[in-house]
Amino acid sequence: MYQYDNYDHQMLADRIRQYQNQTERFLAGKLSESEFLPLRLQNGLYVQRLAPMLRVAVPYGMLSSAQLRKLAFIASHFDKGYGHFTTRQNIQFNWPSLSEVPDILKHLAEVEMHAIQTSGNCIRNTTTDQFAGVAVDELEDTRPYCEIIRQWSTFHPEFAYLPRKFKIAVCGTKVDQAATQVHDIGIYLTQNSEGLIGFRILAGGGLGRTPVIGKEIFPFVEKQYLLSALESILRVYNREGRRDNKYKARIKILVKEIGVEEFQNKVMQEWELIKNSALLLTDDEITRCKSFFTDPNYESLADTPTSLSDRLQNNILFSSWHTQNVKPHKISGYAIVTICFKETGVAPGDVTDRQLNHLAQLADEYSFGEVRVSHQQNIVFADVRQDKLYDFWLGLQSESMSSPNLGLLTDMICCPGGDFCALANAKSIPIAESIQREFNDFDNLIDIGEINLNISGCMNACGHHHVGNIGILGVDKKGEEFYQVSLGGSSKNQASLGKIIGPSFAQEEIPEVIQKIISAYKSQRKSNEKFIDTYIRIGMDPFKEQVYAKAD
């Protein structure tokens, strides 16, 4: 992973001193709420329903064991003993004291972490596939390009105060696991007819009040032009995006209002002016960034060693976990393991200080001291030896991290909702728990198969409900919490936006509604057909009929 140089360390130290002074002035009454607002947002600090919330940047989801231990320390000493992994591969702390945030930032800086640009109207944390660098189906490792984008976008003077927040995702695998098409800019590594690897760039995607699938702006961009292409898009948006209405300020609205063709023309005009400027990426710079993401010291090992085969045959619990949570690795004898943080009774994405410390210990012992945060709010160990998988699994059990439900119905994405967020219309976490309790039979979950269920507490869609195969959205109806249910969303290669099934439901109705949806799916599916494929084939009507059918 990327290592800070002296410039990075100095820049971060200066920023922390600056923010500490700003905080002290605010607490002393020398800065008003409105003056302090943009300053704290640029440093990742929100004021939520019950307390401040600090969002810590985890660039492209990469964390070292030292960083995990520091996050555990912060959770223990400055919070209530836990943090929350987000869909942007970041981690949030929901209970810090405003006066102590500068101290938290100092601790983060000790392990080359920060909270810069994790909020506010700026370019946010760049995300990518959590299997980057180890995936079997990967065209090329995306992490060096994410790092290049991070360095370009951090403190960019032109884009510090955009019309609205701006999110970028990069995907280099055949199967998109980064929700690339619903970002303000989505970047796919691709190969042209001459075998040259470059980038296909989309713009104008996003969720929230107006969900939109991104539109292709650049069919193919050579590597040296990556930053100039991105800057061209940002310049047009910064200049022409609406600032009079925050609900119409995202780039997706601009692209929709002026049309894709006109937007693309404006971008190309801008690109011609800067294409060969100082933004030109040299081979040396690309090589420099690639040097931070070299392969670890892999050993020469055989796939599926006898010790692993024996354990899989003789231990049904281990075998179930292995089937669901372990994926193939590009290197023989190694495996990719995903730890699913979706236990019943625990908010999806929440992680305790004990678990963070334990993850650090396991990372040092089994995965070269590194882990990744996934878009689905889980943790990935990218380099586990296959002959060590059983011991690794035993190590997970001691801290309740061995759930074998990855990719199943209870492995849901869920925002903090009304329990924490001041913007939420309804609670999300109790909905997640009620569904987990309703579907607590593992054999039933396996029978249902691959499906994703996403929950958001408001239209801001932090839980990505629009692209859930089943999406749940909290809404306010005359001061009471209700929930809309949508079907057919997907954030994969064939991205789609879910459609609302009908009138909303009360909180206590949701488990039964999901049961009815699953029942309709089971009665209609063909052999081994996934939920999303059944929905595409039969449409909404059979689900709607079953959900709203009156009991005899």
URPE-V960190 format. One record per residue. RES is the residue in one small letter. PHI is phi in whole degrees, 0 to 359 (none if undefined). OMEGA is omega in radians with two decimals (NA if undefined). D_FIRST is the distance of its C-alpha to the first C-alpha in whole Angstrom. Layout:
RES|PHI|OMEGA|D_FIRST + RES|PHI|OMEGA|D_FIRST
This chain:
m|none|-3.06|0 + y|296|3.09|4 + q|250|-3.12|6 + y|294|2.99|10 + d|261|-3.09|13 + n|299|3.11|16 + y|296|3.13|17 + d|300|-3.12|15 + h|298|-3.12|16 + q|293|3.13|19 + m|299|-3.12|19 + l|291|3.12|18 + a|298|3.12|21 + d|297|-3.12|23 + r|296|-3.13|22 + i|295|3.10|23 + r|299|3.13|26 + q|297|-3.10|27 + y|289|3.09|27 + q|298|3.10|28 + n|296|3.13|31 + q|297|3.13|32 + t|295|3.14|32 + e|298|3.11|34 + r|294|3.11|36 + f|295|-3.13|36 + l|293|3.10|37 + a|273|3.11|40 + g|83|-3.11|41 + k|270|3.03|41 + l|236|3.11|38 + s|279|3.09|40 + e|302|-3.10|38 + s|292|3.10|37 + e|286|-3.10|36 + f|281|-3.07|34 + l|308|-3.12|32 + p|294|-3.14|30 + l|290|3.14|29 + r|288|3.13|28 + l|297|3.11|26 + q|294|3.10|24 + n|246|2.96|23 + g|81|-3.04|22 + l|252|3.02|26 + y|255|2.93|28 + v|248|-3.03|32 + q|264|-3.04|32 + r|299|-3.04|35 + l|245|-3.05|35 + a|195|3.00|33 + p|297|3.04|30 + m|229|3.14|27 + l|253|3.11|23 + r|257|-3.08|20 + v|263|-3.14|17 + a|286|3.00|14 + v|234|-3.03|11 + p|308|-3.10|10 + y|43|2.99|10 + g|80|-3.04|10 + m|275|3.08|7 + l|224|3.03|8 + s|271|3.10|8 + s|297|3.09|12 + a|296|3.11|13 + q|292|3.07|12 + l|300|3.14|14 + r|294|3.10|17 + k|292|3.09|17 + l|296|3.08|17 + a|296|3.11|20 + f|298|3.14|22 + i|296|3.11|22 + a|301|-3.09|23 + s|283|-2.99|26 + h|262|-3.06|27 + f|238|-3.10|27 + d|227|-3.12|27 + k|256|3.03|29 + g|91|3.09|27 + y|202|3.02|25 + g|229|-3.07|22 + h|222|3.08|22 + f|283|-3.07|19 + t|250|3.12|20 + t|286|3.04|20 + r|262|3.10|18 + q|66|3.09|15 + n|263|2.99|16 + i|230|-3.14|18 + q|243|2.98|21 + f|244|-2.97|23 + n|268|-3.03|27 + w|226|3.12|29 + p|285|3.00|28 + s|280|-3.10|31 + l|304|-3.09|31 + s|291|-3.09|32 + e|264|-3.10|29 + v|301|3.07|26 + p|303|3.09|25 + d|293|3.07|25 + i|298|-3.14|22 + l|297|3.08|20 + k|296|3.11|21 + h|297|3.12|19 + l|299|-3.12|16 + a|298|3.13|16 + e|298|3.13|16 + v|242|3.06|12 + e|60|3.06|11 + m|229|-3.13|12 + h|200|3.08|15 + a|236|-3.08|18 + i|292|3.04|18 + q|60|3.00|20 + t|267|3.05|20 + s|206|-3.12|23 + g|86|-3.09|26 + n|272|-3.08|27 + c|218|3.08|24 + i|281|-3.06|21 + r|277|3.14|19 + n|301|3.09|15 + t|284|-3.10|15 + t|248|3.11|14 + t|204|3.09|14 + d|298|-3.11|15 + q|290|3.11|13 + f|260|-3.08|14 + a|306|3.11|12 + g|93|-3.11|11 + v|231|-3.06|14 + a|291|3.13|16 + v|292|-3.04|20 + d|264|-3.03|21 + e|274|3.05|18 + l|285|3.10|19 + e|195|3.11|16 + d|297|-3.09|12 + t|274|-3.00|12 + r|299|3.10|9 + p|301|-3.13|9 + y|286|3.02|12 + c|298|3.13|11 + e|293|3.07|9 + i|299|3.11|13 + i|296|3.12|15 + r|300|-3.11|13 + q|293|3.12|14 + w|294|-2.99|17 + s|274|-3.09|18 + t|291|-3.12|17 + f|61|3.08|21 + h|299|-3.01|22 + p|296|-3.12|26 + e|283|-2.94|28 + f|243|3.11|26 + a|283|3.14|26 + y|228|3.11|29 + l|286|3.06|29 + p|303|-3.13|32 + r|201|3.12|30 + k|303|-3.01|26 + f|220|-3.03|24 + k|234|-3.10|21 + i|234|3.05|19 + a|231|-3.12|18 + v|233|-3.11|17 + c|230|3.11|18 + g|239|-3.11|17 + t|257|3.13|19 + k|294|3.09|23 + v|264|-3.08|23 + d|285|3.08|22 + q|245|-3.08|20 + a|245|-3.11|19 + a|51|-2.97|22 + t|301|-3.00|22 + q|281|3.11|26 + v|248|3.03|26 + h|247|3.08|24 + d|302|2.94|25 + i|230|3.05|23 + g|243|-3.06|22 + i|239|3.04|21 + y|248|2.93|21 + l|291|-3.09|20 + t|214|-3.11|23 + q|236|-3.12|25 + n|275|-3.06|29 + s|295|3.14|32 + e|267|3.12|31 + g|86|-3.13|28 + l|276|3.12|26 + i|270|3.11|22 + g|211|-3.02|22 + f|228|2.92|22 + r|259|-2.99|25 + i|241|3.06|25 + l|254|3.06|27 + a|214|3.06|28 + g|87|3.04|30 + g|272|3.10|28 + g|158|-3.13|28 + l|251|3.12|30 + g|72|-3.06|32 + r|296|-3.11|36 + t|234|-3.10|36 + p|290|-3.08|33 + v|216|2.98|33 + i|275|-3.10|31 + g|299|-3.14|29 + k|251|-3.12|31 + e|291|3.09|30 + i|250|3.09|30 + f|240|3.09|29 + p|297|3.13|29 + f|204|3.09|27 + v|236|3.08|25 + e|294|-2.99|24 + k|304|-3.06|21 + q|293|-3.10|22 + y|257|-3.07|24 + l|303|-3.05|21 + l|293|3.13|21 + s|292|3.09|25 + a|294|3.12|25 + l|296|-3.13|23 + e|295|3.10|25 + s|298|3.11|28 + i|296|-3.12|28 + l|296|-3.13|27 + r|296|3.13|30 + v|296|3.13|32 + y|296|-3.11|31 + n|297|-3.10|31 + r|279|-2.96|35 + e|245|3.09|36 + g|294|-3.07|35 + r|287|3.09|37 + r|239|-3.10|37 + d|271|-3.07|40 + n|212|-3.05|39 + k|295|3.12|36 + y|281|3.13|37 + k|236|-3.01|37 + a|261|-3.12|34 + r|288|-3.10|31 + i|297|3.14|31 + k|300|3.13|32 + i|290|3.11|36 + l|299|-3.13|36 + v|298|-3.13|35 + k|291|-3.06|38 + e|289|-3.10|40 + i|264|3.13|40 + g|92|-3.08|39 + v|298|-3.09|37 + e|297|-3.13|39 + e|293|3.10|39 + f|299|3.14|36 + q|299|3.11|34 + n|299|-3.14|37 + k|296|3.12|36 + v|296|-3.12|33 + m|294|3.08|34 + q|296|3.11|36 + e|294|-3.09|33 + w|297|3.14|31 + e|300|-3.11|34 + l|283|-3.00|34 + i|239|-3.02|30 + k|305|-3.08|29 + n|250|3.14|29 + s|273|3.10|28 + a|295|3.09|26 + l|284|-3.13|23 + l|297|3.13|23 + l|278|3.10|20 + t|276|3.06|21 + d|299|3.14|19 + d|296|-3.13|18 + e|290|3.09|16 + i|297|3.12|15 + t|296|3.13|14 + r|299|-3.13|12 + c|290|3.08|10 + k|294|-3.09|10 + s|293|3.11|9 + f|276|-3.05|5 + f|231|3.09|5 + t|284|3.12|8 + d|296|3.03|10 + p|290|-3.07|11 + n|279|3.12|14 + y|294|3.05|16 + e|265|3.10|20 + s|276|-3.04|23 + l|227|3.10|24 + a|267|3.06|27 + d|289|3.09|26 + t|45|3.11|28 + p|298|-3.10|29 + t|302|-3.13|33 + s|299|3.12|32 + l|290|3.14|30 + s|301|-3.14|33 + d|296|-3.14|35 + r|297|-3.13|33 + l|295|3.13|33 + q|285|-2.96|37 + n|257|-3.11|38 + n|227|-3.04|36 + i|292|3.13|36 + l|293|3.10|34 + f|296|-3.13|31 + s|296|3.12|32 + s|297|3.11|32 + w|297|-3.13|28 + h|298|-3.13|27 + t|299|-3.05|29 + q|274|-2.89|27 + n|254|-3.09|24 + v|248|-3.11|23 + k|239|3.14|22 + p|295|-3.13|21 + h|243|-3.13|18 + k|292|-3.11|18 + i|255|3.13|19 + s|303|3.08|22 + g|88|3.13|22 + y|242|-3.13|19 + a|217|3.03|19 + i|258|-3.10|17 + v|242|3.07|19 + t|250|3.08|19 + i|265|-3.07|20 + c|266|-3.14|23 + f|268|-3.07|24 + k|226|3.07|27 + e|279|3.07|30 + t|300|-3.13|33 + g|92|3.12|34 + v|239|-3.14|30 + a|300|3.14|29 + p|306|3.14|27 + g|94|3.14|23 + d|287|3.13|24 + v|219|-3.10|23 + t|273|3.09|24 + d|297|3.08|23 + r|298|-3.14|24 + q|294|3.11|22 + l|298|3.08|19 + n|296|-3.14|20 + h|292|3.07|21 + l|300|3.12|17 + a|298|3.13|16 + q|296|3.12|18 + l|294|3.11|18 + a|298|3.12|14 + d|297|-3.05|15 + e|278|-2.96|18 + y|236|-3.00|17 + s|215|3.01|13 + f|55|3.02|11 + g|74|-3.12|11 + e|224|2.98|9 + v|222|3.06|10 + r|228|2.99|11 + v|267|-3.12|14 + s|265|3.04|16 + h|301|-3.12|18 + q|270|3.08|21 + q|70|3.07|20 + n|244|-3.13|19 + i|241|-3.10|16 + v|246|2.92|15 + f|259|-2.91|14 + a|275|-2.96|13 + d|221|-3.13|14 + v|263|3.08|17 + r|297|-3.13|20 + q|297|-3.14|23 + d|284|3.10|25 + k|250|-3.04|23 + l|298|-3.12|24 + y|295|3.11|27 + d|297|3.10|26 + f|297|3.12|23 + w|300|3.09|25 + l|299|3.12|28 + g|295|3.10|25 + l|288|-3.05|24 + q|298|-3.06|28 + s|295|3.13|28 + e|239|3.07|27 + s|55|-3.14|28 + m|236|-3.08|25 + s|248|3.13|26 + s|300|-3.10|28 + p|266|-3.00|28 + n|249|3.14|29 + l|302|3.10|26 + g|80|3.14|27 + l|263|-3.00|30 + l|303|-3.09|33 + t|278|3.04|31 + d|273|-2.99|28 + m|264|2.96|28 + i|274|-3.09|26 + c|209|3.07|28 + c|279|3.12|28 + p|296|3.05|29 + g|64|-3.02|32 + g|294|3.07|35 + d|292|-3.08|35 + f|228|-2.92|32 + c|280|3.14|32 + a|287|-3.12|35 + l|272|-2.99|35 + a|292|3.04|35 + n|270|-3.06|39 + a|205|3.11|38 + k|283|3.10|37 + s|253|-3.01|34 + i|299|3.10|33 + p|297|3.09|37 + i|294|3.10|37 + a|301|-3.11|34 + e|295|-3.12|35 + s|296|3.10|39 + i|289|3.10|37 + q|300|3.14|35 + r|289|3.12|39 + e|292|-3.11|41 + f|248|-3.07|39 + n|259|3.11|38 + d|262|-3.03|39 + f|295|3.13|37 + d|299|3.10|39 + n|293|3.11|40 + l|299|3.11|36 + i|295|3.12|36 + d|296|3.10|39 + i|296|3.07|38 + g|85|-3.04|35 + e|294|-3.13|31 + i|196|3.04|32 + n|239|-3.14|30 + l|237|-3.06|31 + n|240|-3.06|30 + i|234|3.05|32 + s|237|3.13|32 + g|272|3.09|34 + c|197|-3.07|35 + m|291|3.08|35 + n|294|2.93|31 + a|65|3.07|30 + c|297|3.07|27 + g|269|3.06|28 + h|54|-3.09|28 + h|297|-3.12|31 + h|300|-3.07|32 + v|250|2.98|30 + g|279|2.99|31 + n|306|2.90|33 + i|239|3.13|35 + g|242|3.11|34 + i|235|-3.11|36 + l|237|3.06|36 + g|283|3.13|38 + v|228|3.12|41 + d|257|3.09|44 + k|236|3.14|47 + k|55|3.08|50 + g|85|3.11|47 + e|248|-3.10|47 + e|274|3.04|43 + f|230|-3.02|44 + y|222|3.00|41 + q|275|3.10|41 + v|242|3.10|40 + s|237|-3.13|39 + l|229|2.97|38 + g|93|3.10|36 + g|281|3.08|33 + s|201|3.08|30 + s|253|-3.12|27 + k|280|-3.07|26 + n|302|3.05|27 + q|268|-3.05|31 + a|296|3.12|30 + s|211|3.14|33 + l|255|-3.11|34 + g|294|3.10|36 + k|248|-3.11|40 + i|292|-3.05|42 + i|286|-3.12|44 + g|163|-3.14|47 + p|304|-3.06|48 + s|285|-3.04|45 + f|235|3.01|46 + a|287|-3.08|46 + q|306|-3.06|43 + e|290|-3.13|45 + e|274|-2.98|46 + i|301|-3.14|42 + p|305|3.13|42 + e|292|3.10|45 + v|299|3.13|44 + i|296|3.07|41 + q|301|-3.13|43 + k|294|3.10|46 + i|297|3.13|43 + i|294|3.10|42 + s|298|3.10|45 + a|297|3.11|46 + y|298|-3.11|43 + k|298|-3.11|44 + s|285|-3.04|48 + q|251|-3.01|46 + r|289|2.97|44 + k|269|-3.08|44 + s|305|3.08|43 + n|61|-3.13|39 + e|276|3.11|39 + k|288|-3.12|36 + f|305|-3.06|37 + i|296|3.13|36 + d|288|3.07|37 + t|296|3.13|41 + y|299|-3.13|40 + i|300|-3.09|40 + r|286|-3.01|43 + i|256|3.13|45 + g|82|-3.01|44 + m|281|-2.91|45 + d|306|-3.13|48 + p|299|3.11|48 + f|289|-3.12|46 + k|298|-3.14|48 + e|301|-3.09|51 + q|287|-3.09|50 + v|293|-3.03|48 + y|260|3.12|51 + a|296|3.14|54 + k|277|3.13|56 + a|293|3.12|57 + d|292|NA|61
